[in-house]
Every structure is written in structure tokens, then in C-alpha cells.
């Protein structure tokens, strides 16, 4: 066997292959399309995953510095396009794609990031209608959190002044675009809430691309709105534009100008309503006065006012009638008592012993007054008294004969 010209160690072979790949220009700036699988985020901040299609797979790494620029969170099953360079990791001899940029295929990065954050915050309850605070009807002070240089703030100030000049406006100027915008907006919201500088907050900006409006899709801004103790109106972009801030805020306005219209009542409309109420009140009072006047006229025609003595005369007539009725009742009761008295007297008279004596009978008594009922109660020679209808007789018993039944 012929001796090889050169023997490589494993690491030398890996480094040799790495050097070969690094010298291929097509592999230093390459786009690779595939589906993410085996996605892992390590504590170091580096992302490791595999890109695969129906026939193959490729190991990929996205270092922390490049990952910090991601707009969305990679997930397994997501179709993406990765840009980077292919090289070999000398330690294990495996080639992999070192990703510097990653974008979602089909939908843009920002759209994916928007949907991911929306789903996350919705699951946490930040969009719950029960948490939304009612807007004050007549706010004394309104804080506007937006750029002081934009046209939106001037439109809001103009509309607020026209609709309700009694409201005081406090402007908290912030950047509304760029990397510095989200922390400035969130900080202004926290300051307004902590210091209670207003009764109502409007935050937003004019229209633009999704990149221009992205500060209001930031999680820090969303949580600051949710935690704010003061009601917040979100006014971002134009009618079709919808941001995460719109979902979290207590009220959403289609435009900054619409936010000013929602925030305060229209003084002209209020004056018209007051005028209508004033007219209704006047008519109501007039109708009430007319009813009272009619009632007064009816009272003036009452007999008690036209002839004050008639009341006394009526009462006198009523008294006479009552007296007459009482006398009739008393007479009727007296006649009844008299009739009953006569009947009782007749019944009593019928039972009187005197009636018996009048028929020829006599009542015999012994000397001590005991009524004699039986001949055996006396003896021959006893003195007895006889009571007849008219007077009394003293008698001496000469004969005595017992007879009849003893009723004892």
C-alpha cells in the first residue's frame, strides 16, 4: 500500500474544510428557505434550530447580536427565509448556516411579530373589556403624548379648542418613531399616571407605514397603557391602521382628530341641547302655571268661597236631621220597652196568688205563718189564719180530716 503524502489530524481536516468553504463566495451570502424545527433558545441568547424541507435538513445558529434585531419570535413549524454564510464548526466537523438575518416567508416580519404579541397579551387579559375605564364626560385636563413636531398634535389642539375650550391641555412630547420611541412613550404614560396630571390621556401619531407606527406595537407601550390609572385613548394612524395600543387602550380613535372629538363634548351641540331643554322647561312651567290658574278658577267658584255661611247652614240642617233621627230611634226603643213591660206585667199578674184568691180560694197559715198544705199539719183546736181576696180571718180548727195524696 502506497504511503499517503500527508496525514491530517481531525481538527486539521475540519479547519481545512472550513477554509475551503469560507473561500466559496456563493456560500458567504446565501439565502436558504425552509421550515424551522428543533428550535432552542439558550441562556446565552443564541438561537439554535434546523431548517428542513421535504428532502433534507440543515443546522443553523443565530447569535445573540443578530437575534436582537428580530421583529418576531421564531417558532417550530414556521416557514422562513434565512440569510447568512455556510461554514464548518471545527470542533465537531459539522457544517451549518450562520444566520445573520431571518424573515418570515409569506407574511412580513412585522406582521408575524404583531400577531405573536397580540396573541400573548390577549392571553394575559390585557384586552379584557372589563379592565377598560370609562372616559370622563367633561375632562378638566387632557394630556397628549405624541410628537410636538407632527401635524397630529396641531389638529388635536385645534379641535379641542373649538369643541371644548374649558379643557386644559398638557403636552408631553415624545418621539413616536424609531428605537427610542417605545421607552419614551411608556415613560410618559407612567409619569402621567403616577403624577395624576390629567383626567384623560391621548397618545398616538399620524399615519404612516407599519414600520412608522411600530412604536405603538411595542410590548412596553402596551403594558404602560394597561397599567395607567388614567383613561387612555389610542389615536394611531388612519382608519385602517390598527395597533396593539388600540387593543389595550380604554378607547380607540380612528385618527388623532377623531380622538379629540371623542375626548370632549361639542360646545355647539351642548348649547343646542341646552336651548332645547330650556324651551321644554319653559313650556312645562307655562303648562303648570295654566293648570294652577284653572284650578284656582274652579276653587273660586266653589260654594264655600261664594257663600261662606252656607257651610254653617248645611251643618245646622244636618244637626236637625240627626236630632230628629235620634229622637225617632229613642221613641221607637221606648215603645218597644213599654210593650215588653206590659207583656211582662201581664205574665206576672197571671201568676199572682191574688188572682187565685179572687176566684174564691184562701191561703191557710198556722199561727207562726207556715202555709198549711196538709190537714195533718194541724190539730183540733189549733188557731189558723185564712187569707182571702179581701182580708184575713182568724179561725179555730174544730174538725180535721186528712185526705188526698201527700206531696210532702
Secondary structure as a PSIPRED ss2 file (coil, helix, strand):
# PSIPRED VFORMAT (PSIPRED V4.0)

   1 X C   1.000  0.000  0.000
   2 X C   1.000  0.000  0.000
   3 X C   1.000  0.000  0.000
   4 X C   1.000  0.000  0.000
   5 X C   1.000  0.000  0.000
   6 X C   1.000  0.000  0.000
   7 X C   1.000  0.000  0.000
   8 X C   1.000  0.000  0.000
   9 X C   1.000  0.000  0.000
  10 X H   0.000  1.000  0.000
  11 X H   0.000  1.000  0.000
  12 X H   0.000  1.000  0.000
  13 X H   0.000  1.000  0.000
  14 X H   0.000  1.000  0.000
  15 X H   0.000  1.000  0.000
  16 X H   0.000  1.000  0.000
  17 X H   0.000  1.000  0.000
  18 X H   0.000  1.000  0.000
  19 X H   0.000  1.000  0.000
  20 X H   0.000  1.000  0.000
  21 X H   0.000  1.000  0.000
  22 X H   0.000  1.000  0.000
  23 X C   1.000  0.000  0.000
  24 X C   1.000  0.000  0.000
  25 X H   0.000  1.000  0.000
  26 X H   0.000  1.000  0.000
  27 X H   0.000  1.000  0.000
  28 X H   0.000  1.000  0.000
  29 X C   1.000  0.000  0.000
  30 X E   0.000  0.000  1.000
  31 X E   0.000  0.000  1.000
  32 X E   0.000  0.000  1.000
  33 X E   0.000  0.000  1.000
  34 X E   0.000  0.000  1.000
  35 X E   0.000  0.000  1.000
  36 X E   0.000  0.000  1.000
  37 X E   0.000  0.000  1.000
  38 X E   0.000  0.000  1.000
  39 X E   0.000  0.000  1.000
  40 X E   0.000  0.000  1.000
  41 X E   0.000  0.000  1.000
  42 X C   1.000  0.000  0.000
  43 X C   1.000  0.000  0.000
  44 X C   1.000  0.000  0.000
  45 X C   1.000  0.000  0.000
  46 X C   1.000  0.000  0.000
  47 X E   0.000  0.000  1.000
  48 X E   0.000  0.000  1.000
  49 X E   0.000  0.000  1.000
  50 X E   0.000  0.000  1.000
  51 X E   0.000  0.000  1.000
  52 X E   0.000  0.000  1.000
  53 X C   1.000  0.000  0.000
  54 X C   1.000  0.000  0.000
  55 X C   1.000  0.000  0.000
  56 X C   1.000  0.000  0.000
  57 X E   0.000  0.000  1.000
  58 X E   0.000  0.000  1.000
  59 X E   0.000  0.000  1.000
  60 X E   0.000  0.000  1.000
  61 X E   0.000  0.000  1.000
  62 X E   0.000  0.000  1.000
  63 X C   1.000  0.000  0.000
  64 X H   0.000  1.000  0.000
  65 X H   0.000  1.000  0.000
  66 X H   0.000  1.000  0.000
  67 X H   0.000  1.000  0.000
  68 X C   1.000  0.000  0.000
  69 X C   1.000  0.000  0.000
  70 X C   1.000  0.000  0.000
  71 X C   1.000  0.000  0.000
  72 X C   1.000  0.000  0.000
  73 X C   1.000  0.000  0.000
  74 X C   1.000  0.000  0.000
  75 X C   1.000  0.000  0.000
  76 X C   1.000  0.000  0.000
  77 X C   1.000  0.000  0.000
  78 X C   1.000  0.000  0.000
  79 X E   0.000  0.000  1.000
  80 X E   0.000  0.000  1.000
  81 X E   0.000  0.000  1.000
  82 X E   0.000  0.000  1.000
  83 X E   0.000  0.000  1.000
  84 X E   0.000  0.000  1.000
  85 X E   0.000  0.000  1.000
  86 X E   0.000  0.000  1.000
  87 X E   0.000  0.000  1.000
  88 X E   0.000  0.000  1.000
  89 X E   0.000  0.000  1.000
  90 X C   1.000  0.000  0.000
  91 X C   1.000  0.000  0.000
  92 X C   1.000  0.000  0.000
  93 X C   1.000  0.000  0.000
  94 X E   0.000  0.000  1.000
  95 X E   0.000  0.000  1.000
  96 X E   0.000  0.000  1.000
  97 X E   0.000  0.000  1.000
  98 X E   0.000  0.000  1.000
  99 X E   0.000  0.000  1.000
 100 X E   0.000  0.000  1.000
 101 X E   0.000  0.000  1.000
 102 X E   0.000  0.000  1.000
 103 X E   0.000  0.000  1.000
 104 X E   0.000  0.000  1.000
 105 X C   1.000  0.000  0.000
 106 X C   1.000  0.000  0.000
 107 X C   1.000  0.000  0.000
 108 X C   1.000  0.000  0.000
 109 X H   0.000  1.000  0.000
 110 X H   0.000  1.000  0.000
 111 X H   0.000  1.000  0.000
 112 X H   0.000  1.000  0.000
 113 X H   0.000  1.000  0.000
 114 X H   0.000  1.000  0.000
 115 X H   0.000  1.000  0.000
 116 X H   0.000  1.000  0.000
 117 X H   0.000  1.000  0.000
 118 X H   0.000  1.000  0.000
 119 X H   0.000  1.000  0.000
 120 X H   0.000  1.000  0.000
 121 X H   0.000  1.000  0.000
 122 X H   0.000  1.000  0.000
 123 X H   0.000  1.000  0.000
 124 X H   0.000  1.000  0.000
 125 X C   1.000  0.000  0.000
 126 X C   1.000  0.000  0.000
 127 X C   1.000  0.000  0.000
 128 X C   1.000  0.000  0.000
 129 X H   0.000  1.000  0.000
 130 X H   0.000  1.000  0.000
 131 X H   0.000  1.000  0.000
 132 X C   1.000  0.000  0.000
 133 X C   1.000  0.000  0.000
 134 X C   1.000  0.000  0.000
 135 X C   1.000  0.000  0.000
 136 X C   1.000  0.000  0.000
 137 X C   1.000  0.000  0.000
 138 X C   1.000  0.000  0.000
 139 X C   1.000  0.000  0.000
 140 X C   1.000  0.000  0.000
 141 X E   0.000  0.000  1.000
 142 X E   0.000  0.000  1.000
 143 X E   0.000  0.000  1.000
 144 X E   0.000  0.000  1.000
 145 X E   0.000  0.000  1.000
 146 X E   0.000  0.000  1.000
 147 X C   1.000  0.000  0.000
 148 X C   1.000  0.000  0.000
 149 X C   1.000  0.000  0.000
 150 X C   1.000  0.000  0.000
 151 X H   0.000  1.000  0.000
 152 X H   0.000  1.000  0.000
 153 X H   0.000  1.000  0.000
 154 X H   0.000  1.000  0.000
 155 X H   0.000  1.000  0.000
 156 X H   0.000  1.000  0.000
 157 X H   0.000  1.000  0.000
 158 X H   0.000  1.000  0.000
 159 X H   0.000  1.000  0.000
 160 X H   0.000  1.000  0.000
 161 X H   0.000  1.000  0.000
 162 X H   0.000  1.000  0.000
 163 X H   0.000  1.000  0.000
 164 X C   1.000  0.000  0.000
 165 X C   1.000  0.000  0.000
 166 X C   1.000  0.000  0.000
 167 X C   1.000  0.000  0.000
 168 X E   0.000  0.000  1.000
 169 X E   0.000  0.000  1.000
 170 X E   0.000  0.000  1.000
 171 X E   0.000  0.000  1.000
 172 X E   0.000  0.000  1.000
 173 X E   0.000  0.000  1.000
 174 X C   1.000  0.000  0.000
 175 X C   1.000  0.000  0.000
 176 X C   1.000  0.000  0.000
 177 X C   1.000  0.000  0.000
 178 X C   1.000  0.000  0.000
 179 X C   1.000  0.000  0.000
 180 X C   1.000  0.000  0.000
 181 X H   0.000  1.000  0.000
 182 X H   0.000  1.000  0.000
 183 X H   0.000  1.000  0.000
 184 X H   0.000  1.000  0.000
 185 X H   0.000  1.000  0.000
 186 X H   0.000  1.000  0.000
 187 X H   0.000  1.000  0.000
 188 X H   0.000  1.000  0.000
 189 X H   0.000  1.000  0.000
 190 X H   0.000  1.000  0.000
 191 X H   0.000  1.000  0.000
 192 X H   0.000  1.000  0.000
 193 X H   0.000  1.000  0.000
 194 X H   0.000  1.000  0.000
 195 X H   0.000  1.000  0.000
 196 X C   1.000  0.000  0.000
 197 X C   1.000  0.000  0.000
 198 X C   1.000  0.000  0.000
 199 X C   1.000  0.000  0.000
 200 X E   0.000  0.000  1.000
 201 X E   0.000  0.000  1.000
 202 X E   0.000  0.000  1.000
 203 X E   0.000  0.000  1.000
 204 X E   0.000  0.000  1.000
 205 X E   0.000  0.000  1.000
 206 X C   1.000  0.000  0.000
 207 X C   1.000  0.000  0.000
 208 X C   1.000  0.000  0.000
 209 X C   1.000  0.000  0.000
 210 X C   1.000  0.000  0.000
 211 X C   1.000  0.000  0.000
 212 X C   1.000  0.000  0.000
 213 X C   1.000  0.000  0.000
 214 X H   0.000  1.000  0.000
 215 X H   0.000  1.000  0.000
 216 X H   0.000  1.000  0.000
 217 X H   0.000  1.000  0.000
 218 X C   1.000  0.000  0.000
 219 X H   0.000  1.000  0.000
 220 X H   0.000  1.000  0.000
 221 X H   0.000  1.000  0.000
 222 X H   0.000  1.000  0.000
 223 X H   0.000  1.000  0.000
 224 X H   0.000  1.000  0.000
 225 X H   0.000  1.000  0.000
 226 X H   0.000  1.000  0.000
 227 X H   0.000  1.000  0.000
 228 X C   1.000  0.000  0.000
 229 X C   1.000  0.000  0.000
 230 X C   1.000  0.000  0.000
 231 X C   1.000  0.000  0.000
 232 X E   0.000  0.000  1.000
 233 X E   0.000  0.000  1.000
 234 X E   0.000  0.000  1.000
 235 X E   0.000  0.000  1.000
 236 X E   0.000  0.000  1.000
 237 X C   1.000  0.000  0.000
 238 X C   1.000  0.000  0.000
 239 X C   1.000  0.000  0.000
 240 X C   1.000  0.000  0.000
 241 X C   1.000  0.000  0.000
 242 X C   1.000  0.000  0.000
 243 X C   1.000  0.000  0.000
 244 X H   0.000  1.000  0.000
 245 X H   0.000  1.000  0.000
 246 X H   0.000  1.000  0.000
 247 X H   0.000  1.000  0.000
 248 X H   0.000  1.000  0.000
 249 X C   1.000  0.000  0.000
 250 X C   1.000  0.000  0.000
 251 X E   0.000  0.000  1.000
 252 X E   0.000  0.000  1.000
 253 X E   0.000  0.000  1.000
 254 X C   1.000  0.000  0.000
 255 X C   1.000  0.000  0.000
 256 X H   0.000  1.000  0.000
 257 X H   0.000  1.000  0.000
 258 X H   0.000  1.000  0.000
 259 X H   0.000  1.000  0.000
 260 X H   0.000  1.000  0.000
 261 X H   0.000  1.000  0.000
 262 X H   0.000  1.000  0.000
 263 X H   0.000  1.000  0.000
 264 X C   1.000  0.000  0.000
 265 X C   1.000  0.000  0.000
 266 X C   1.000  0.000  0.000
 267 X H   0.000  1.000  0.000
 268 X H   0.000  1.000  0.000
 269 X H   0.000  1.000  0.000
 270 X H   0.000  1.000  0.000
 271 X H   0.000  1.000  0.000
 272 X H   0.000  1.000  0.000
 273 X H   0.000  1.000  0.000
 274 X H   0.000  1.000  0.000
 275 X H   0.000  1.000  0.000
 276 X H   0.000  1.000  0.000
 277 X H   0.000  1.000  0.000
 278 X H   0.000  1.000  0.000
 279 X H   0.000  1.000  0.000
 280 X H   0.000  1.000  0.000
 281 X H   0.000  1.000  0.000
 282 X H   0.000  1.000  0.000
 283 X H   0.000  1.000  0.000
 284 X H   0.000  1.000  0.000
 285 X H   0.000  1.000  0.000
 286 X H   0.000  1.000  0.000
 287 X H   0.000  1.000  0.000
 288 X H   0.000  1.000  0.000
 289 X H   0.000  1.000  0.000
 290 X H   0.000  1.000  0.000
 291 X H   0.000  1.000  0.000
 292 X H   0.000  1.000  0.000
 293 X H   0.000  1.000  0.000
 294 X H   0.000  1.000  0.000
 295 X H   0.000  1.000  0.000
 296 X H   0.000  1.000  0.000
 297 X H   0.000  1.000  0.000
 298 X H   0.000  1.000  0.000
 299 X H   0.000  1.000  0.000
 300 X H   0.000  1.000  0.000
 301 X C   1.000  0.000  0.000
 302 X C   1.000  0.000  0.000
 303 X H   0.000  1.000  0.000
 304 X H   0.000  1.000  0.000
 305 X H   0.000  1.000  0.000
 306 X H   0.000  1.000  0.000
 307 X C   1.000  0.000  0.000
 308 X C   1.000  0.000  0.000
 309 X C   1.000  0.000  0.000
 310 X H   0.000  1.000  0.000
 311 X H   0.000  1.000  0.000
 312 X H   0.000  1.000  0.000
 313 X H   0.000  1.000  0.000
 314 X H   0.000  1.000  0.000
 315 X H   0.000  1.000  0.000
 316 X H   0.000  1.000  0.000
 317 X H   0.000  1.000  0.000
 318 X H   0.000  1.000  0.000
 319 X H   0.000  1.000  0.000
 320 X H   0.000  1.000  0.000
 321 X H   0.000  1.000  0.000
 322 X H   0.000  1.000  0.000
 323 X H   0.000  1.000  0.000
 324 X H   0.000  1.000  0.000
 325 X H   0.000  1.000  0.000
 326 X H   0.000  1.000  0.000
 327 X H   0.000  1.000  0.000
 328 X H   0.000  1.000  0.000
 329 X H   0.000  1.000  0.000
 330 X H   0.000  1.000  0.000
 331 X H   0.000  1.000  0.000
 332 X H   0.000  1.000  0.000
 333 X H   0.000  1.000  0.000
 334 X H   0.000  1.000  0.000
 335 X H   0.000  1.000  0.000
 336 X H   0.000  1.000  0.000
 337 X H   0.000  1.000  0.000
 338 X H   0.000  1.000  0.000
 339 X H   0.000  1.000  0.000
 340 X H   0.000  1.000  0.000
 341 X H   0.000  1.000  0.000
 342 X H   0.000  1.000  0.000
 343 X H   0.000  1.000  0.000
 344 X H   0.000  1.000  0.000
 345 X H   0.000  1.000  0.000
 346 X H   0.000  1.000  0.000
 347 X H   0.000  1.000  0.000
 348 X H   0.000  1.000  0.000
 349 X H   0.000  1.000  0.000
 350 X H   0.000  1.000  0.000
 351 X C   1.000  0.000  0.000
 352 X C   1.000  0.000  0.000
 353 X H   0.000  1.000  0.000
 354 X H   0.000  1.000  0.000
 355 X H   0.000  1.000  0.000
 356 X H   0.000  1.000  0.000
 357 X H   0.000  1.000  0.000
 358 X H   0.000  1.000  0.000
 359 X C   1.000  0.000  0.000
 360 X C   1.000  0.000  0.000
 361 X C   1.000  0.000  0.000
 362 X C   1.000  0.000  0.000
 363 X E   0.000  0.000  1.000
 364 X E   0.000  0.000  1.000
 365 X E   0.000  0.000  1.000
 366 X C   1.000  0.000  0.000
 367 X C   1.000  0.000  0.000
 368 X C   1.000  0.000  0.000
 369 X C   1.000  0.000  0.000
 370 X C   1.000  0.000  0.000
 371 X E   0.000  0.000  1.000
 372 X C   1.000  0.000  0.000
 373 X C   1.000  0.000  0.000
 374 X C   1.000  0.000  0.000
 375 X H   0.000  1.000  0.000
 376 X H   0.000  1.000  0.000
 377 X H   0.000  1.000  0.000
 378 X C   1.000  0.000  0.000
 379 X C   1.000  0.000  0.000
 380 X C   1.000  0.000  0.000
 381 X C   1.000  0.000  0.000
 382 X C   1.000  0.000  0.000
 383 X E   0.000  0.000  1.000
 384 X E   0.000  0.000  1.000
 385 X E   0.000  0.000  1.000
 386 X E   0.000  0.000  1.000
 387 X E   0.000  0.000  1.000
 388 X E   0.000  0.000  1.000
 389 X C   1.000  0.000  0.000
 390 X C   1.000  0.000  0.000
 391 X E   0.000  0.000  1.000
 392 X E   0.000  0.000  1.000
 393 X E   0.000  0.000  1.000
 394 X E   0.000  0.000  1.000
 395 X E   0.000  0.000  1.000
 396 X E   0.000  0.000  1.000
 397 X C   1.000  0.000  0.000
 398 X C   1.000  0.000  0.000
 399 X C   1.000  0.000  0.000
 400 X C   1.000  0.000  0.000
 401 X C   1.000  0.000  0.000
 402 X C   1.000  0.000  0.000
 403 X C   1.000  0.000  0.000
 404 X C   1.000  0.000  0.000
 405 X C   1.000  0.000  0.000
 406 X C   1.000  0.000  0.000
 407 X C   1.000  0.000  0.000
 408 X C   1.000  0.000  0.000
